[in-house]
């Protein structure tokens, strides 16, 4: 059978159609299904990667926040006793009596009890400012929305991711971490009360009140006016907080006065072992006499002498900053006022790289002010408009920066420090223990009468 040219063309065209159809059915369609499946898998894996990255970010923030809170707890609890030890308190008070030359006639103790710091102040009724409360609530809602916002994700994906993250955070807060969180809440309630003993601050939030161990001591005394004032000064300058509950003074003999003083001692269980000298009782020393109010030797090698020396080393510094590696147990940057009774004067930052820090001294109408900030915190909180008044200790203002040598090539944390001094006093910046080859403290801005020593 002989095919015409037209029939040959039609057969060729039919063959091409058969081949194309077979390829589409047996090759293209299965491959297209696999491609779609792979695309779906890629999208799912991409979402998983995003979730993992977010979880890591949240965990890093949790660790960072715990380091900062850990540092705040350490600073805030530093001036409280770790526990009530009546024998130690007797030793401490006897040392104060001896130094002030006052005569202690009797000393009586109350029973130990759990209590709260009592703040005696005039009761004032605070009126509610409805508009302000609404604005604060609105701002708080905005903050939550910003924290939960995940850019580029669908609403369903955001909800799913947030649920997983919350579950991961709850797991992270189980066990010791959850206990630490509960401890933090108790500490915050106590320290908010403790701060208010020296400075009132506005607060729209209800504060939880933690409990402390408390013991009160009543001392009957005799002495001159100067000796009584010296005794009070010893109490006020003691490294741990001793509250003068009441002080009664009456004239007894010529040039002599007598009276009673009630002292409150507060103690709080601590998570930092910084009070070994207080907790250790040196039994090898000579303690006790028939009359406990007479002098005796041996105890001055303990807490009081050591703490007095420590205070003497920093008494000429108004401000202090520590700069540490990110591997340290505390944040990389901690800065605050030396011997401040208000824990809110300290600011923190935990940055694996260089943190931008600014420190200012301001003079207005013969009065001196300070303020400072990290990238995340500032003191005062309203940094742009606020400033805190203080009285310089001398003709110079001293900022002591305690740095640390780098521990490895991967240790790149530090501070980029901006110094601004608009006062007529010199600002002396003393940098100790910095790494000579790769400095951890870089002074990038220097305005005013400032001298930096390394």
Secondary structure as the mmCIF struct_conf table of DSSP 4:
data_model
#
loop_
_struct_conf.conf_type_id
_struct_conf.id
_struct_conf.beg_label_comp_id
_struct_conf.beg_label_asym_id
_struct_conf.beg_label_seq_id
_struct_conf.end_label_comp_id
_struct_conf.end_label_asym_id
_struct_conf.end_label_seq_id
HELX_LH_PP_P HELX_LH_PP_P1 UNK A 2 UNK A 4
HELX_RH_AL_P HELX_RH_AL_P1 UNK A 5 UNK A 23
HELX_RH_PI_P HELX_RH_PI_P1 UNK A 24 UNK A 28
HELX_RH_AL_P HELX_RH_AL_P2 UNK A 29 UNK A 77
TURN_TY1_P TURN_TY1_P1 UNK A 78 UNK A 79
BEND BEND1 UNK A 80 UNK A 80
STRN STRN1 UNK A 81 UNK A 81
BEND BEND2 UNK A 82 UNK A 83
HELX_RH_AL_P HELX_RH_AL_P3 UNK A 86 UNK A 100
TURN_TY1_P TURN_TY1_P2 UNK A 101 UNK A 101
STRN STRN2 UNK A 103 UNK A 109
HELX_LH_PP_P HELX_LH_PP_P2 UNK A 110 UNK A 112
STRN STRN3 UNK A 113 UNK A 115
HELX_LH_PP_P HELX_LH_PP_P3 UNK A 125 UNK A 128
HELX_RH_AL_P HELX_RH_AL_P4 UNK A 130 UNK A 148
TURN_TY1_P TURN_TY1_P3 UNK A 151 UNK A 152
HELX_RH_AL_P HELX_RH_AL_P5 UNK A 155 UNK A 172
TURN_TY1_P TURN_TY1_P4 UNK A 173 UNK A 173
BEND BEND3 UNK A 174 UNK A 174
TURN_TY1_P TURN_TY1_P5 UNK A 175 UNK A 175
HELX_RH_AL_P HELX_RH_AL_P6 UNK A 176 UNK A 196
TURN_TY1_P TURN_TY1_P6 UNK A 197 UNK A 198
BEND BEND4 UNK A 205 UNK A 205
HELX_LH_PP_P HELX_LH_PP_P4 UNK A 206 UNK A 208
STRN STRN4 UNK A 212 UNK A 223
HELX_RH_AL_P HELX_RH_AL_P7 UNK A 225 UNK A 237
BEND BEND5 UNK A 238 UNK A 240
STRN STRN5 UNK A 242 UNK A 251
BEND BEND6 UNK A 253 UNK A 253
TURN_TY1_P TURN_TY1_P7 UNK A 254 UNK A 255
STRN STRN6 UNK A 257 UNK A 267
BEND BEND7 UNK A 271 UNK A 272
HELX_RH_AL_P HELX_RH_AL_P8 UNK A 276 UNK A 279
TURN_TY1_P TURN_TY1_P8 UNK A 283 UNK A 284
BEND BEND8 UNK A 285 UNK A 285
BEND BEND9 UNK A 290 UNK A 291
TURN_TY1_P TURN_TY1_P9 UNK A 292 UNK A 293
BEND BEND10 UNK A 294 UNK A 294
BEND BEND11 UNK A 297 UNK A 298
HELX_RH_3T_P HELX_RH_3T_P1 UNK A 299 UNK A 301
BEND BEND12 UNK A 302 UNK A 302
HELX_RH_AL_P HELX_RH_AL_P9 UNK A 303 UNK A 314
TURN_TY1_P TURN_TY1_P10 UNK A 315 UNK A 316
BEND BEND13 UNK A 318 UNK A 318
STRN STRN7 UNK A 319 UNK A 323
TURN_TY1_P TURN_TY1_P11 UNK A 326 UNK A 327
BEND BEND14 UNK A 328 UNK A 330
BEND BEND15 UNK A 332 UNK A 332
STRN STRN8 UNK A 333 UNK A 337
TURN_TY1_P TURN_TY1_P12 UNK A 338 UNK A 339
BEND BEND16 UNK A 341 UNK A 341
HELX_RH_3T_P HELX_RH_3T_P2 UNK A 343 UNK A 345
STRN STRN9 UNK A 347 UNK A 349
BEND BEND17 UNK A 352 UNK A 353
STRN STRN10 UNK A 354 UNK A 364
TURN_TY1_P TURN_TY1_P13 UNK A 365 UNK A 366
STRN STRN11 UNK A 367 UNK A 373
BEND BEND18 UNK A 375 UNK A 376
STRN STRN12 UNK A 378 UNK A 379
BEND BEND19 UNK A 380 UNK A 382
TURN_TY1_P TURN_TY1_P14 UNK A 383 UNK A 385
STRN STRN13 UNK A 388 UNK A 390
BEND BEND20 UNK A 393 UNK A 395
STRN STRN14 UNK A 396 UNK A 402
BEND BEND21 UNK A 408 UNK A 408
TURN_TY1_P TURN_TY1_P15 UNK A 409 UNK A 410
STRN STRN15 UNK A 414 UNK A 421
BEND BEND22 UNK A 423 UNK A 425
STRN STRN16 UNK A 426 UNK A 432
BEND BEND23 UNK A 433 UNK A 433
BEND BEND24 UNK A 436 UNK A 438
BEND BEND25 UNK A 440 UNK A 440
STRN STRN17 UNK A 441 UNK A 447
BEND BEND26 UNK A 448 UNK A 449
STRN STRN18 UNK A 450 UNK A 453
#
